[in-house]
Each structure stands twice: as structure tokens, then as C-alpha cells.
């Protein structure tokens, strides 16, 4: 602290001039090298405090930035969690729909026979099959039903018109039960009706009702003759 500042500070005191001069003289005597050293240390402390203050401000700014990032990440995590729940729900719904699909059973090809090798092979193909499935036996194709506890049967047809019923034992053995030939469809022509046999006839043209009040013998005879003619044409009346 220099003499000018000391004198200014003393002059600001509300004391007499003599006292102010005494104080100035005493203080100015101490304002030598020691006072300069003290002022230098004080200035250094001020600078260090200022630097610390700047560091504290920087640290606060960094903390605020971290808090902002944490808040943003928390929101993102929350959003991602909600999105995951939605996706997971849709996946479960889709899985349920797939499980409920009525997917046709695979075609299981079985071998006729009751040897241990054939039975083992058939059982391996049947696996966990339950109830009805499509089967192929001896080049025939059809449906079958089988339970591991009871066995089952199969009805297959071939491209040659044969139908075969097989028994599928619970141990995997497959044996023929019966076979028959599927006949070709028989064409049919409806025969005409005769006096002796029932047959097909044609419909006749509609005839209006007769008005009893206005009808005459001639008009009545005309209607009857028209009816008789149509019935003969249709085959209902035969000569």
C-alpha cells in the first residue's frame, strides 16, 4: 500500500489535523520494503483466489452439462423402455397368432410291415403325432389317425383307382385290412315316362283359371282341349 493511499485513508478520518499528521508519519514509516512484500503476497493470493473461482465456475458448468446429459439419457432410457414394451407386446401377439394358425399336418410316409426295423422307422416318423394327419403308404395317399396309446387307421387311394384301409398299430406296425376298386362314375339318362314305368315329363304351359260366370260351353271346351294337347305333348297322356 503506497503513501498516497495511506494519506488519503487518514484524511478521511474525522480527527484533527495534528492527529492525522502523526498517524500519517507512523504509517508511512512502515510502508517500506516489508509493506511492498505484503502487498505482493496479497496480490498473489487475490490472483490464486481468482483462478480458483474460475475453476469452480468451470466445474459448475461441467456439472450442469453432465446433469443435462443424464436427464436426456434418462428420458431416452424411458422412451426406449416404452418402445421395448410395445415391441415385446407385438411380438407376443404375433407369436400367439402363429401358434393359432391352422397349419396343415405334414405328409407322413409309412412303410408296410411289422419287423422291428420297420416299426422303429414308422414310430420315428410318427413322433408326437396326435389324431388326424396326411399319410402316404405304398404309393397311396390319404388321411390317417393315430394315438401312441391306441394306434389307428389310414384310408388311402392310388392313381389306379384302388382304395386301401391300413391298420397302424401303436408299436408302429402297418398292415393292410381291406382293398377295393373305385368304379368309374356311371352315366345316367333320365328315361321318359310310359304307361308302365315312371320317368321324366316336361312342364306344360300355364292355363288361366276359368270364370264360372262368363264361361260358355265353347270356351270351356277350348280350355280342356288345350290342356289335353299340352299333356300329350309333355308325355303325361300317351295314346
C-alpha positions as a Markdown table, in Angstrom:
| # | Residue | x | y | z |
|---|---|---|---|---|
| 1 | Unk | 0.0 | 0.0 | 0.0 |
| 2 | Unk | 1.7 | 3.3 | -1.1 |
| 3 | Unk | 1.9 | 6.6 | 0.8 |
| 4 | Unk | -0.8 | 8.3 | -1.4 |
| 5 | Unk | -3.4 | 5.7 | -0.4 |
| 6 | Unk | -2.3 | 5.9 | 3.3 |
| 7 | Unk | -2.6 | 9.6 | 3.3 |
| 8 | Unk | -6.0 | 9.5 | 1.6 |
| 9 | Unk | -7.3 | 7.0 | 4.0 |
| 10 | Unk | -6.1 | 9.0 | 7.1 |
| 11 | Unk | -7.5 | 12.3 | 5.7 |
| 12 | Unk | -10.9 | 10.6 | 5.6 |
| 13 | Unk | -10.8 | 10.1 | 9.4 |
| 14 | Unk | -12.8 | 12.6 | 11.4 |
| 15 | Unk | -9.9 | 13.8 | 13.6 |
| 16 | Unk | -7.8 | 16.9 | 14.0 |
| 17 | Unk | -5.1 | 17.8 | 11.5 |
| 18 | Unk | -2.3 | 17.2 | 14.1 |
| 19 | Unk | -3.5 | 13.7 | 14.8 |
| 20 | Unk | -3.9 | 12.9 | 11.2 |
| 21 | Unk | -0.2 | 14.0 | 10.6 |
| 22 | Unk | 1.0 | 11.9 | 13.4 |
| 23 | Unk | -0.8 | 8.8 | 12.0 |
| 24 | Unk | 0.4 | 9.6 | 8.5 |
| 25 | Unk | 4.0 | 9.8 | 9.7 |
| 26 | Unk | 3.7 | 6.5 | 11.7 |
| 27 | Unk | 2.1 | 4.6 | 8.8 |
| 28 | Unk | 4.4 | 6.0 | 6.2 |
| 29 | Unk | 7.4 | 4.8 | 8.1 |
| 30 | Unk | 6.1 | 1.2 | 7.8 |
| 31 | Unk | 5.3 | 1.5 | 4.2 |
| 32 | Unk | 8.7 | 0.3 | 3.1 |
| 33 | Unk | 10.0 | -2.9 | 1.7 |
| 34 | Unk | 8.0 | -5.0 | 4.2 |
| 35 | Unk | 4.8 | -3.4 | 3.1 |
| 36 | Unk | 5.6 | -3.9 | -0.5 |
| 37 | Unk | 6.2 | -7.6 | 0.2 |
| 38 | Unk | 2.9 | -7.9 | 2.0 |
| 39 | Unk | 1.1 | -6.2 | -0.9 |
| 40 | Unk | 2.8 | -8.6 | -3.4 |
| 41 | Unk | 1.6 | -11.6 | -1.3 |
| 42 | Unk | -1.9 | -10.2 | -1.1 |
| 43 | Unk | -1.9 | -9.6 | -4.8 |
| 44 | Unk | -0.8 | -13.2 | -5.4 |
| 45 | Unk | -3.5 | -14.5 | -3.1 |
| 46 | Unk | -6.0 | -12.5 | -5.0 |
| 47 | Unk | -4.8 | -14.0 | -8.2 |
| 48 | Unk | -5.0 | -17.5 | -6.8 |
| 49 | Unk | -8.4 | -16.9 | -5.4 |
| 50 | Unk | -9.5 | -15.6 | -8.8 |
| 51 | Unk | -8.1 | -18.7 | -10.5 |
| 52 | Unk | -9.9 | -21.0 | -8.0 |
| 53 | Unk | -13.1 | -19.0 | -8.6 |
| 54 | Unk | -12.6 | -19.6 | -12.4 |
| 55 | Unk | -12.0 | -23.3 | -11.8 |
| 56 | Unk | -15.1 | -23.5 | -9.6 |
| 57 | Unk | -17.2 | -21.8 | -12.3 |
| 58 | Unk | -15.8 | -24.3 | -14.9 |
| 59 | Unk | -16.6 | -27.2 | -12.6 |
| 60 | Unk | -20.1 | -25.9 | -12.0 |
| 61 | Unk | -20.6 | -25.6 | -15.8 |
| 62 | Unk | -19.3 | -29.1 | -16.3 |
| 63 | Unk | -21.7 | -30.4 | -13.6 |
| 64 | Unk | -24.6 | -28.7 | -15.3 |
| 65 | Unk | -23.6 | -30.2 | -18.6 |
| 66 | Unk | -23.4 | -33.7 | -17.0 |
| 67 | Unk | -26.8 | -33.2 | -15.4 |
| 68 | Unk | -28.3 | -32.2 | -18.7 |
| 69 | Unk | -26.8 | -35.3 | -20.4 |
| 70 | Unk | -28.0 | -37.5 | -17.5 |
| 71 | Unk | -31.5 | -36.1 | -17.8 |
| 72 | Unk | -31.5 | -36.6 | -21.6 |
| 73 | Unk | -30.2 | -40.1 | -21.2 |
| 74 | Unk | -32.9 | -40.9 | -18.6 |
| 75 | Unk | -35.6 | -39.7 | -21.0 |
| 76 | Unk | -34.0 | -41.8 | -23.8 |
| 77 | Unk | -33.9 | -44.8 | -21.5 |
| 78 | Unk | -37.5 | -44.3 | -20.5 |
| 79 | Unk | -38.5 | -43.9 | -24.2 |
| 80 | Unk | -36.5 | -47.0 | -25.2 |
| 81 | Unk | -38.1 | -48.9 | -22.3 |
| 82 | Unk | -41.6 | -48.0 | -23.5 |
| 83 | Unk | -40.6 | -48.8 | -27.1 |
| 84 | Unk | -39.3 | -52.2 | -25.9 |
| 85 | Unk | -42.6 | -52.9 | -24.1 |
| 86 | Unk | -44.5 | -52.1 | -27.3 |
| 87 | Unk | -42.3 | -54.2 | -29.5 |
| 88 | Unk | -42.3 | -57.1 | -27.0 |
| 89 | Unk | -46.1 | -56.9 | -26.8 |
| 90 | Unk | -46.4 | -57.0 | -30.6 |
| 91 | Unk | -44.0 | -59.9 | -30.8 |
| 92 | Unk | -46.1 | -61.9 | -28.2 |
| 93 | Unk | -49.3 | -61.1 | -30.1 |
| 94 | Unk | -47.7 | -62.3 | -33.4 |
| 95 | Unk | -46.4 | -65.4 | -31.7 |
| 96 | Unk | -49.9 | -66.2 | -30.4 |
| 97 | Unk | -51.4 | -65.7 | -33.9 |
| 98 | Unk | -48.7 | -68.0 | -35.4 |
| 99 | Unk | -49.4 | -70.6 | -32.7 |
| 100 | Unk | -53.1 | -70.4 | -33.5 |
| 101 | Unk | -52.7 | -70.8 | -37.3 |
| 102 | Unk | -54.3 | -73.9 | -38.7 |
| 103 | Unk | -51.3 | -75.2 | -40.5 |
| 104 | Unk | -51.9 | -78.4 | -42.4 |
| 105 | Unk | -50.2 | -81.5 | -41.0 |
| 106 | Unk | -47.2 | -82.8 | -42.9 |
| 107 | Unk | -47.5 | -85.9 | -45.0 |
| 108 | Unk | -46.1 | -88.9 | -43.1 |
| 109 | Unk | -44.8 | -91.7 | -45.3 |
| 110 | Unk | -45.2 | -95.1 | -43.6 |
| 111 | Unk | -43.9 | -98.5 | -44.6 |
| 112 | Unk | -46.0 | -101.6 | -44.7 |
| 113 | Unk | -44.6 | -104.4 | -42.4 |
| 114 | Unk | -44.2 | -105.5 | -38.7 |
| 115 | Unk | -40.4 | -106.1 | -38.5 |
| 116 | Unk | -38.6 | -104.4 | -35.6 |
| 117 | Unk | -36.7 | -102.2 | -38.1 |
| 118 | Unk | -39.9 | -101.1 | -39.9 |
| 119 | Unk | -41.8 | -100.5 | -36.7 |
| 120 | Unk | -38.9 | -98.4 | -35.3 |
| 121 | Unk | -38.8 | -96.3 | -38.5 |
| 122 | Unk | -42.5 | -95.8 | -38.6 |
| 123 | Unk | -42.6 | -94.7 | -34.9 |
| 124 | Unk | -39.8 | -92.3 | -35.5 |
| 125 | Unk | -41.8 | -90.7 | -38.3 |
| 126 | Unk | -45.0 | -90.6 | -36.3 |
| 127 | Unk | -43.2 | -89.0 | -33.4 |
| 128 | Unk | -45.6 | -86.9 | -31.2 |
| 129 | Unk | -48.4 | -87.1 | -33.9 |
| 130 | Unk | -51.8 | -86.9 | -32.4 |
| 131 | Unk | -55.1 | -87.8 | -34.2 |
| 132 | Unk | -55.5 | -86.9 | -37.9 |
| 133 | Unk | -52.7 | -86.4 | -40.4 |
| 134 | Unk | -52.0 | -86.9 | -44.1 |
| 135 | Unk | -50.4 | -90.3 | -44.9 |
| 136 | Unk | -48.6 | -91.9 | -47.8 |
| 137 | Unk | -48.5 | -95.7 | -47.8 |
| 138 | Unk | -47.3 | -97.9 | -50.7 |
| 139 | Unk | -47.7 | -95.1 | -53.2 |
| 140 | Unk | -51.2 | -94.3 | -52.0 |
| 141 | Unk | -52.2 | -91.0 | -50.5 |
| 142 | Unk | -54.9 | -90.3 | -47.9 |
| 143 | Unk | -55.7 | -89.5 | -44.3 |
| 144 | Unk | -54.9 | -91.3 | -41.1 |
| 145 | Unk | -55.5 | -91.1 | -37.4 |
| 146 | Unk | -53.2 | -92.5 | -34.7 |
| 147 | Unk | -52.5 | -92.2 | -31.0 |
| 148 | Unk | -49.4 | -93.5 | -29.2 |
| 149 | Unk | -51.7 | -95.3 | -26.7 |
| 150 | Unk | -54.2 | -96.8 | -29.1 |
| 151 | Unk | -52.8 | -96.9 | -32.6 |
| 152 | Unk | -55.0 | -96.0 | -35.5 |
| 153 | Unk | -56.0 | -96.5 | -39.2 |
| 154 | Unk | -55.4 | -95.0 | -42.6 |
| 155 | Unk | -57.5 | -94.7 | -45.7 |
| 156 | Unk | -55.5 | -94.1 | -48.9 |
| 157 | Unk | -56.2 | -94.2 | -52.6 |
| 158 | Unk | -54.0 | -94.7 | -55.6 |
| 159 | Unk | -53.9 | -93.2 | -59.1 |
| 160 | Unk | -55.1 | -96.6 | -60.4 |
| 161 | Unk | -58.4 | -96.3 | -58.6 |
| 162 | Unk | -57.7 | -98.5 | -55.6 |
| 163 | Unk | -58.7 | -97.7 | -52.1 |
| 164 | Unk | -56.9 | -99.4 | -49.2 |
| 165 | Unk | -57.5 | -99.4 | -45.5 |
| 166 | Unk | -54.4 | -99.9 | -43.3 |
| 167 | Unk | -54.1 | -100.6 | -39.6 |
| 168 | Unk | -51.4 | -98.6 | -37.8 |
| 169 | Unk | -50.5 | -100.3 | -34.6 |
| 170 | Unk | -49.3 | -98.4 | -31.6 |
| 171 | Unk | -46.0 | -100.2 | -31.9 |
| 172 | Unk | -45.6 | -98.8 | -35.5 |
| 173 | Unk | -46.6 | -101.9 | -37.5 |
| 174 | Unk | -48.6 | -101.2 | -40.6 |
| 175 | Unk | -50.9 | -103.9 | -42.1 |
| 176 | Unk | -53.5 | -104.0 | -44.9 |
| 177 | Unk | -57.0 | -104.5 | -43.7 |
| 178 | Unk | -59.0 | -104.3 | -46.9 |
| 179 | Unk | -58.8 | -103.1 | -50.5 |
| 180 | Unk | -61.4 | -102.4 | -53.2 |
| 181 | Unk | -61.5 | -100.8 | -56.6 |
| 182 | Unk | -63.2 | -97.4 | -57.0 |
| 183 | Unk | -65.6 | -97.8 | -60.0 |
| 184 | Unk | -65.8 | -95.2 | -62.7 |
| 185 | Unk | -68.9 | -92.9 | -62.5 |
| 186 | Unk | -71.9 | -94.4 | -64.3 |
| 187 | Unk | -73.6 | -92.0 | -66.8 |
| 188 | Unk | -77.3 | -91.7 | -66.3 |
| 189 | Unk | -80.1 | -90.7 | -68.7 |
| 190 | Unk | -83.5 | -90.0 | -67.3 |
| 191 | Unk | -86.0 | -92.2 | -69.2 |
| 192 | Unk | -89.3 | -90.9 | -70.5 |
| 193 | Unk | -92.4 | -91.8 | -68.6 |
| 194 | Unk | -94.5 | -94.5 | -70.0 |
| 195 | Unk | -97.8 | -96.1 | -69.0 |
| 196 | Unk | -95.9 | -98.9 | -67.3 |
| 197 | Unk | -92.8 | -97.0 | -65.9 |
| 198 | Unk | -92.1 | -93.9 | -64.0 |
| 199 | Unk | -90.0 | -91.4 | -66.0 |
| 200 | Unk | -89.4 | -87.8 | -66.8 |
| 201 | Unk | -92.0 | -85.5 | -68.3 |
| 202 | Unk | -91.9 | -81.8 | -69.5 |
| 203 | Unk | -93.8 | -79.0 | -67.9 |
| 204 | Unk | -96.8 | -77.6 | -69.7 |
| 205 | Unk | -97.8 | -74.0 | -70.4 |
| 206 | Unk | -99.8 | -72.3 | -67.8 |
| 207 | Unk | -103.6 | -72.1 | -68.3 |
| 208 | Unk | -105.7 | -69.3 | -66.8 |
| 209 | Unk | -108.5 | -70.1 | -64.4 |
| 210 | Unk | -112.0 | -70.4 | -65.8 |
| 211 | Unk | -114.5 | -67.7 | -64.9 |
| 212 | Unk | -117.7 | -69.6 | -64.0 |
| 213 | Unk | -120.0 | -66.7 | -64.6 |
| 214 | Unk | -118.7 | -65.8 | -68.1 |
| 215 | Unk | -117.7 | -69.2 | -69.3 |
| 216 | Unk | -119.6 | -70.8 | -72.1 |
| 217 | Unk | -119.6 | -74.4 | -73.4 |
| 218 | Unk | -117.4 | -73.4 | -76.3 |
| 219 | Unk | -114.8 | -71.6 | -74.1 |
| 220 | Unk | -114.7 | -74.4 | -71.6 |
| 221 | Unk | -114.2 | -77.0 | -74.3 |
| 222 | Unk | -111.4 | -74.9 | -75.7 |
| 223 | Unk | -109.6 | -74.8 | -72.4 |
| 224 | Unk | -110.0 | -78.5 | -71.9 |
| 225 | Unk | -108.7 | -79.3 | -75.3 |
| 226 | Unk | -105.7 | -77.1 | -74.8 |
| 227 | Unk | -104.9 | -78.8 | -71.6 |
| 228 | Unk | -105.2 | -82.3 | -73.1 |
| 229 | Unk | -103.0 | -81.3 | -76.0 |
| 230 | Unk | -100.2 | -80.0 | -73.7 |
| 231 | Unk | -100.4 | -83.1 | -71.5 |
| 232 | Unk | -100.0 | -85.3 | -74.6 |
| 233 | Unk | -97.0 | -83.2 | -75.7 |
| 234 | Unk | -95.4 | -83.4 | -72.3 |
| 235 | Unk | -95.8 | -87.2 | -72.2 |
| 236 | Unk | -98.3 | -87.2 | -69.4 |
| 237 | Unk | -101.1 | -88.6 | -71.6 |
| 238 | Unk | -100.0 | -91.3 | -74.1 |
| 239 | Unk | -102.1 | -92.8 | -76.8 |
